Amino acid sequence: MNIETITYAERDGLLLQADFYRSSKSSAQTIIYFHGGGLIYGSRKDLAEEYISLFLDSGYHFLAVDYRLAPETKLPEIYQDVTDAIQWFQDEATQRWHLETTDYILLGQSSGAYLALLAASDPLIPPPVAVLSFYGYSSLKANWLAEKNAYYAKFAQLSEALVKTMIYPHEITASKVAQRFPLYVYARQTGKWLKMVLGDSTSKDLLTTYSLREEQDFHFLPPLFLAHSRADQDVPISESERLHRGTLTSEFYPVEDLPHDFDTKTTAAEGMAAYQAAIRFLDKI
């Protein structure tokens, strides 16, 4: 699998990079991928090679993108990374990779799907052909984001002192799950996730800016593929159900009795089946 790594932006010496995987199909559209991790942990290299190969073999290029992580960086700046990456692709990809088209599809898992949906609703950037949302959400105003999560309450409690050791004195673009997942657990245990990604100013206006409004935004979204587990203990499946009800073109792909990130174990048939269904959805539009 050939990979070319590019730098699409730089923030005070921190490189924001993306990995490009080329399909053999000359007229391929490009899937732009934003990883999950609650905006706190994760990496552009998170998606299993089995899934990337599936996209490539199905005739799609693949671009996996960095963005800065919270709490070192707050959501407005994180979202700027997302839009800058998409704009870089629009402005530079044709010349650099000799692409026949800059048509693109957004793919995201969990918080990465949230970022993808925000971008898909943004009138200031070229619209995507479609969005593939795996267990994503579309609003910061949902009660479950501000409440203490009962599932994460079962995990070991972290002290404030230990939490501080997990936060860097500088901005970062990637973190291994083992290093920062406990920070996300703490944020959900305590109901402090919004504060961690937005800072002390969680004003109504800020929440509105970074939330899609069902009555104003949903009808303008591109076609959506929405994969979600009915047993999701982190992001309620009602988030995908609401998007499915409110959008003009969407496919809702539920799975049963599986955890939030049900596609993490690629040996499980359910994960591969969901990505195969996503490709069939793309091939139809």
C-alpha positions in Angstrom: 0.0 0.0 0.0 1.7 3.2 -1.2 1.3 6.2 1.1 2.3 9.8 0.5 2.4 12.1 3.5 1.9 15.9 2.9 1.7 18.9 5.2 -1.4 20.9 4.6 -0.8 23.6 7.3 1.5 24.6 10.0 0.6 26.2 13.4 3.5 27.7 15.2 5.9 25.0 14.1 3.4 22.2 14.5 2.9 20.3 11.2 -0.6 19.3 10.3 -0.3 16.4 7.9 -2.3 14.0 5.9 -1.7 10.5 4.3 -2.8 9.9 0.7 -3.6 6.4 -0.6 -4.1 6.2 -4.3 -6.7 4.0 -6.0 -5.9 2.4 -9.3 -9.0 3.9 -10.7 -8.1 7.1 -12.6 -11.4 8.8 -12.2 -11.7 8.0 -8.5 -13.3 10.4 -6.0 -11.4 10.9 -2.7 -12.6 9.9 0.8 -11.3 12.3 3.4 -11.1 10.7 6.8 -11.3 12.3 10.3 -10.6 10.0 13.2 -12.6 9.7 16.4 -11.5 9.9 20.0 -13.8 12.5 21.6 -11.5 15.2 20.1 -9.1 14.3 22.8 -7.2 11.2 21.6 -6.6 9.3 18.4 -4.6 9.6 15.2 -5.1 9.9 11.4 -3.6 6.4 11.3 -6.4 4.9 13.4 -8.4 3.3 10.6 -7.6 -0.3 9.9 -5.8 -1.0 6.7 -8.4 -3.6 5.9 -11.0 -0.8 5.5 -8.7 1.5 3.6 -7.9 -1.3 1.2 -11.6 -1.9 0.7 -12.1 1.7 -0.3 -9.1 1.6 -2.7 -10.1 -1.7 -4.3 -13.6 -0.2 -4.7 -12.3 2.7 -6.7 -11.8 5.5 -4.2 -8.7 7.4 -3.2 -8.2 7.9 0.5 -6.9 10.9 2.5 -6.4 10.6 6.3 -6.1 13.9 8.0 -4.5 15.3 11.2 -6.3 17.8 13.4 -5.2 19.3 16.7 -6.6 17.7 19.9 -8.3 19.1 22.9 -7.9 20.3 25.6 -4.6 21.8 24.4 -6.6 23.2 21.4 -10.2 24.2 21.5 -13.0 23.4 19.1 -12.9 26.6 17.0 -9.2 26.0 16.1 -9.8 22.2 15.7 -12.6 23.0 13.2 -10.3 25.4 11.4 -7.9 22.5 10.8 -10.8 20.5 9.3 -11.8 23.2 6.8 -8.1 24.0 6.0 -7.5 20.3 5.1 -10.5 20.3 2.8 -9.6 23.5 1.2 -6.0 22.3 0.7 -7.4 19.3 -1.1 -9.5 21.4 -3.3 -6.7 23.8 -4.2 -3.6 21.5 -4.3 -4.6 17.9 -4.9 -5.2 18.0 -8.6 -1.8 19.4 -9.4 0.1 17.3 -6.8 -1.5 13.9 -7.5 -2.9 14.5 -11.1 -6.4 13.7 -10.0 -9.2 13.8 -12.5 -11.7 15.2 -10.0 -11.6 16.9 -6.6 -15.0 15.5 -5.7 -14.7 14.2 -2.2 -16.6 12.2 0.4 -16.2 12.8 4.2 -15.7 9.8 6.5 -15.7 10.1 10.3 -16.0 8.0 13.4 -17.7 9.4 16.5 -16.2 12.9 17.0 -14.6 12.7 13.6 -18.1 12.1 12.1 -19.2 15.2 14.1 -16.5 17.2 12.4 -17.4 15.8 9.0 -21.1 16.7 9.5 -20.1 20.3 10.6 -18.0 20.6 7.4 -20.7 19.2 5.2 -23.1 21.9 6.4 -20.5 24.8 6.0 -21.5 27.1 3.1 -17.9 28.5 3.0 -16.3 25.3 1.7 -17.0 23.2 -1.4 -19.6 20.6 -0.5 -18.8 16.9 -0.3 -20.6 14.3 -2.5 -21.6 12.4 0.7 -20.8 11.8 4.3 -20.1 8.4 5.9 -20.9 8.8 9.6 -20.0 6.0 11.9 -21.6 6.4 15.3 -21.5 10.2 15.0 -23.5 13.2 16.3 -24.5 16.6 15.0 -25.0 18.9 18.0 -23.2 20.0 21.2 -26.6 20.9 22.7 -27.6 17.3 23.4 -28.1 16.7 27.1 -26.0 13.5 27.1 -22.8 15.5 26.3 -23.2 17.7 29.4 -24.3 14.9 31.7 -22.2 12.4 33.7 -22.1 9.2 31.7 -23.3 6.1 33.6 -21.2 3.7 31.5 -17.9 5.6 32.1 -18.8 6.0 35.8 -17.9 2.2 36.1 -14.3 2.9 35.2 -11.6 3.9 37.8 -11.9 7.4 39.0 -9.1 9.7 38.1 -7.8 12.4 40.4 -7.4 16.0 39.2 -3.6 15.7 39.7 -3.4 12.7 37.4 -5.5 14.4 34.8 -3.1 17.3 34.7 -0.2 15.0 33.9 -2.0 13.9 30.7 -2.3 17.4 29.3 0.6 18.7 27.3 2.1 22.2 27.6 1.8 22.5 23.8 -0.6 21.5 21.1 -0.6 18.0 19.7 -2.1 16.2 16.7 -2.1 12.6 17.8 -2.2 10.5 20.9 -2.3 6.8 21.5 -5.5 5.4 23.0 -3.7 4.1 26.0 -2.2 7.5 26.8 -5.3 9.7 26.6 -8.4 7.5 26.7 -8.4 7.9 30.5 -8.6 11.6 30.0 -11.7 11.1 27.8 -13.1 8.8 30.5 -12.6 11.5 33.1 -14.3 14.1 30.9 -17.4 11.8 30.5 -17.4 10.7 34.2 -17.5 14.2 35.4 -19.6 15.8 32.8 -16.7 18.1 31.9 -16.3 17.1 28.2 -17.8 20.4 26.8 -15.5 22.4 29.0 -12.5 20.4 27.9 -13.2 21.0 24.2 -14.6 24.5 24.4 -12.8 26.0 27.4 -14.5 28.0 30.2 -16.7 29.8 27.7 -19.5 27.3 26.9 -21.9 30.1 25.9 -25.2 29.5 24.1 -23.9 31.3 21.0 -20.8 29.1 20.9 -22.8 25.9 21.3 -25.1 27.1 18.5 -22.2 27.9 16.2 -20.8 24.3 16.4 -24.2 22.5 16.3 -26.3 21.6 13.3 -29.9 22.7 13.6 -32.5 20.2 12.5 -34.9 22.7 11.1 -32.2 24.8 9.2 -29.3 22.5 8.4 -30.4 18.9 7.9 -32.2 19.4 4.6 -29.1 20.9 3.1 -26.8 18.0 4.0 -25.5 15.8 1.2 -26.4 12.1 1.2 -25.6 10.4 4.5 -24.7 6.9 5.4 -25.3 6.4 9.1 -23.8 3.4 10.9 -24.6 3.0 14.6 -25.0 0.3 17.2 -28.3 0.1 19.1 -26.3 -0.8 22.2 -23.9 2.2 21.9 -22.9 3.2 25.5 -21.3 6.5 24.5 -23.1 8.2 21.7 -26.9 7.4 21.7 -28.2 5.8 18.5 -30.9 8.5 18.5 -28.3 10.9 17.1 -28.1 8.9 13.9 -31.9 8.2 13.9 -32.5 11.9 14.1 -30.2 12.6 11.1 -31.9 9.9 9.1 -35.4 11.3 9.8 -34.4 14.9 9.0 -32.3 14.5 5.8 -33.4 14.2 2.2 -31.2 11.3 1.3 -29.7 8.9 3.9 -29.3 5.3 4.7 -29.5 4.2 8.3 -27.4 1.1 9.1 -28.0 -0.2 12.6 -26.1 -3.0 14.2 -27.2 -5.0 17.3 -25.6 -5.5 20.7 -22.2 -4.1 19.9 -20.1 -1.4 21.6 -19.8 2.2 20.5 -16.8 1.6 18.2 -18.1 -1.7 16.8 -15.8 -1.6 13.8 -12.6 -1.5 15.7 -12.1 -5.2 15.6 -11.7 -5.8 11.9 -11.9 -9.6 12.4 -15.6 -9.1 13.4 -17.9 -9.6 10.4 -20.1 -6.7 11.5 -17.4 -4.1 11.0 -16.5 -5.2 7.5 -20.1 -5.6 6.5 -20.8 -2.0 7.6 -18.0 -0.6 5.4 -19.1 -2.8 2.5 -22.6 -1.3 2.9 -21.1 2.2 2.9 -19.4 1.5 -0.4 -22.7 0.2 -1.9 -24.3 3.4 -0.7 -21.6 5.5 -2.4 -21.9 3.5 -5.6 -25.6 4.3 -5.9 -25.3 8.1 -5.6 
